[in-house]
Amino acid sequence: MDKLEEINKSIRGLDYKLIELTQERLNNLTKPQGSLGRLEELAKQIVGISGKENPELKNKVIFTLAGDHGVTAEGVSVYPKEVTAQMVYNFLRGGAAINVLANHVGARVVVADFGVAEDLKPHPALVIRKINYGTKNMVLGPAMTKDEARKALIAGIELFEGEFIKGADIIGTGEMGIGNTTASSAITASITKRPVEDVTGKGTDIDEQGLLRKIAVVKKALKVNSPNPEDPIDVLAKVGGFEISGLAGIILGAASKRVPVVIDGFISGAAALIAYKIEPKTKDYMIAAHCSMERGHRVILDYIGLKPLLDLNLRLGEGTGAALGMCLAEAGVKILTQMATFKSAGVSEKNKP
């Protein structure tokens, strides 16, 4: 049994008995029953995930994985592929949006190279897990080999495990990779079997002509490669990306260790879709931070059955939405663990009929 199979077999369902007890506790807090809505749902989910009656979310980690895509040769982005490496350096300097929002919610950002097309300068905060120097152009053939796809998945699992040992109790997913909305559109169209037009958006704000070109590129990639929608590793290998594979591995790893995963936007959603197809029980461990402006993201959320916490017209990636989602998850847990009950506060409960 290899690492991936071992992890998949170790993923279990939630602790529903503890969730029932948590519901009783929420009902006895000093508020009308259910009046804190999604915050109460988050508290129950995190209790069920962690198996802890009084969970704490002190050690928050956001994984921002980087990888380049050969499909950029088809003109699917307004930015050159060199921006991937440049943004990695920006993350490491602390100057990106994810750094600001992670600091805001008290999360640490782990930046990892899973497939940047150049050798990055060494940095103490940079993790190198490079599978290859970017994927190949998927309109000419598979983006990567199946062996590379599996290696990236396992590298993601191992990256998570390294942070779990340090005490990570909630994680978020993020990414950087010019061309990765094209790969994510192809993954989404393949697995959900929705028309390419329904799942392909403007990414880095391409114009209408650029969008038509991007749709044509995704259609061609799917026709050339014929990925098997029932084989998520085949889909990854043929039309995916190294950072997407790594994020899917992180999600699988977190579920195996009963750690909640806050999913960011469209690309993180594509990784969640892969993880869900590999092992459907991962759904219970996912918290959808938001629904992005990318039209394919809603398709992914509906397919998996996830309800986003926010809708803020975000489309940046990096893990920015995940940071905001972590804030709400922590708020839900604090409601559960810090609010007084009617009895402890000496507050009268509602009149009985």
NORGIQUI-V307327 format. One record per backbone hydrogen bond with DSSP energy under -1.0 kcal/mol. CO is the residue of the C=O (numbers start at 1). NH is the residue of the N-H. E is the energy in kcal/mol with one decimal. If there is no record, write none. Layout:
BEGIN
co->CO nh->NH e->E
co->CO nh->NH e->E
END
This chain:
BEGIN
co->2 nh->6 e->-2.4
co->3 nh->7 e->-2.3
co->4 nh->8 e->-2.4
co->5 nh->9 e->-2.1
co->8 nh->11 e->-1.0
co->14 nh->16 e->-1.3
co->15 nh->19 e->-1.6
co->16 nh->20 e->-2.0
co->17 nh->21 e->-1.8
co->18 nh->22 e->-2.1
co->19 nh->23 e->-2.1
co->20 nh->24 e->-1.8
co->21 nh->25 e->-1.9
co->22 nh->26 e->-2.8
co->23 nh->27 e->-2.2
co->26 nh->29 e->-1.2
co->28 nh->342 e->-2.3
co->29 nh->31 e->-2.5
co->32 nh->35 e->-2.1
co->34 nh->37 e->-1.6
co->36 nh->39 e->-1.9
co->37 nh->41 e->-1.6
co->38 nh->42 e->-2.7
co->39 nh->43 e->-2.0
co->40 nh->44 e->-2.2
co->41 nh->45 e->-2.5
co->42 nh->46 e->-2.6
co->43 nh->47 e->-2.1
co->44 nh->48 e->-2.6
co->45 nh->49 e->-2.4
co->46 nh->50 e->-2.6
co->47 nh->51 e->-2.5
co->48 nh->15 e->-1.8
co->59 nh->169 e->-2.1
co->59 nh->170 e->-1.1
co->60 nh->108 e->-2.6
co->61 nh->172 e->-2.3
co->62 nh->110 e->-3.0
co->63 nh->174 e->-2.3
co->64 nh->112 e->-2.0
co->65 nh->176 e->-2.2
co->66 nh->114 e->-2.6
co->66 nh->115 e->-1.2
co->68 nh->135 e->-1.8
co->69 nh->72 e->-1.6
co->70 nh->73 e->-1.8
co->71 nh->74 e->-2.2
co->72 nh->75 e->-1.9
co->80 nh->83 e->-1.8
co->81 nh->84 e->-1.7
co->82 nh->86 e->-1.9
co->83 nh->87 e->-2.8
co->84 nh->88 e->-1.7
co->85 nh->89 e->-1.9
co->86 nh->90 e->-1.5
co->87 nh->91 e->-2.6
co->88 nh->92 e->-2.3
co->89 nh->93 e->-1.7
co->90 nh->95 e->-2.3
co->96 nh->100 e->-1.8
co->97 nh->101 e->-2.6
co->98 nh->102 e->-2.6
co->99 nh->103 e->-2.2
co->100 nh->104 e->-1.8
co->101 nh->105 e->-1.7
co->102 nh->107 e->-3.2
co->108 nh->62 e->-3.0
co->110 nh->64 e->-2.9
co->111 nh->127 e->-2.7
co->112 nh->66 e->-2.6
co->113 nh->129 e->-2.7
co->114 nh->131 e->-2.2
co->115 nh->68 e->-2.6
co->123 nh->126 e->-1.9
co->127 nh->113 e->-2.8
co->132 nh->134 e->-1.8
co->137 nh->140 e->-2.0
co->143 nh->136 e->-2.7
co->145 nh->149 e->-2.2
co->146 nh->150 e->-2.3
co->147 nh->151 e->-2.4
co->148 nh->152 e->-2.4
co->149 nh->153 e->-2.1
co->150 nh->154 e->-2.7
co->151 nh->155 e->-2.4
co->152 nh->156 e->-2.1
co->153 nh->157 e->-2.1
co->154 nh->158 e->-2.7
co->155 nh->159 e->-2.2
co->156 nh->160 e->-2.3
co->157 nh->161 e->-2.6
co->158 nh->162 e->-1.8
co->159 nh->163 e->-1.1
co->160 nh->164 e->-2.6
co->161 nh->165 e->-2.0
co->163 nh->168 e->-1.9
co->164 nh->167 e->-1.6
co->170 nh->61 e->-1.9
co->171 nh->262 e->-3.2
co->172 nh->63 e->-2.8
co->174 nh->65 e->-2.1
co->175 nh->318 e->-1.2
co->176 nh->67 e->-2.0
co->177 nh->180 e->-2.4
co->179 nh->183 e->-1.4
co->180 nh->184 e->-2.1
co->181 nh->185 e->-2.1
co->182 nh->186 e->-2.0
co->183 nh->187 e->-2.4
co->184 nh->188 e->-2.5
co->185 nh->189 e->-2.7
co->186 nh->190 e->-2.2
co->187 nh->191 e->-2.5
co->188 nh->192 e->-2.5
co->189 nh->193 e->-1.2
co->195 nh->198 e->-1.4
co->196 nh->199 e->-1.3
co->202 nh->206 e->-2.2
co->207 nh->211 e->-2.3
co->208 nh->212 e->-2.1
co->209 nh->213 e->-2.0
co->210 nh->214 e->-2.4
co->211 nh->215 e->-2.6
co->212 nh->216 e->-2.0
co->213 nh->217 e->-2.2
co->214 nh->218 e->-2.4
co->215 nh->219 e->-2.4
co->216 nh->220 e->-2.3
co->217 nh->221 e->-2.6
co->218 nh->222 e->-2.3
co->219 nh->223 e->-2.1
co->220 nh->224 e->-2.9
co->221 nh->225 e->-2.1
co->222 nh->226 e->-2.3
co->228 nh->231 e->-2.2
co->231 nh->235 e->-2.0
co->232 nh->236 e->-2.5
co->233 nh->237 e->-2.5
co->234 nh->238 e->-2.1
co->235 nh->239 e->-2.6
co->236 nh->240 e->-2.1
co->237 nh->144 e->-2.7
co->241 nh->245 e->-2.4
co->242 nh->246 e->-2.4
co->243 nh->247 e->-2.1
co->244 nh->248 e->-2.1
co->245 nh->249 e->-2.0
co->246 nh->250 e->-2.1
co->247 nh->251 e->-2.3
co->248 nh->252 e->-2.2
co->249 nh->253 e->-2.8
co->250 nh->254 e->-2.6
co->251 nh->255 e->-2.3
co->252 nh->256 e->-1.9
co->254 nh->259 e->-2.3
co->255 nh->258 e->-1.1
co->260 nh->171 e->-2.3
co->261 nh->287 e->-2.8
co->262 nh->173 e->-1.9
co->263 nh->289 e->-2.2
co->265 nh->269 e->-2.5
co->266 nh->270 e->-2.2
co->267 nh->271 e->-1.9
co->268 nh->272 e->-2.3
co->269 nh->273 e->-2.3
co->270 nh->274 e->-1.9
co->271 nh->275 e->-2.5
co->272 nh->276 e->-2.6
co->273 nh->277 e->-2.0
co->274 nh->278 e->-2.1
co->275 nh->279 e->-2.8
co->279 nh->282 e->-2.3
co->280 nh->283 e->-1.7
co->281 nh->284 e->-1.1
co->282 nh->285 e->-1.6
co->283 nh->286 e->-1.6
co->285 nh->261 e->-2.9
co->287 nh->263 e->-2.8
co->288 nh->309 e->-2.0
co->289 nh->310 e->-1.2
co->294 nh->297 e->-1.8
co->296 nh->300 e->-2.1
co->297 nh->301 e->-2.5
co->298 nh->302 e->-2.5
co->299 nh->303 e->-2.2
co->300 nh->304 e->-2.6
co->301 nh->305 e->-2.5
co->301 nh->306 e->-2.6
co->310 nh->291 e->-1.7
co->314 nh->293 e->-2.0
co->317 nh->320 e->-1.9
co->319 nh->323 e->-2.0
co->320 nh->324 e->-1.5
co->321 nh->325 e->-2.4
co->322 nh->326 e->-2.3
co->323 nh->327 e->-1.4
co->324 nh->328 e->-1.3
co->325 nh->329 e->-2.2
co->326 nh->330 e->-2.7
co->327 nh->331 e->-1.9
co->328 nh->332 e->-2.3
co->329 nh->333 e->-1.9
co->330 nh->334 e->-2.4
co->331 nh->335 e->-2.0
co->332 nh->336 e->-1.7
co->333 nh->337 e->-2.4
co->334 nh->338 e->-2.5
co->335 nh->339 e->-1.3
co->340 nh->30 e->-2.1
co->341 nh->345 e->-2.2
co->342 nh->347 e->-2.2
END
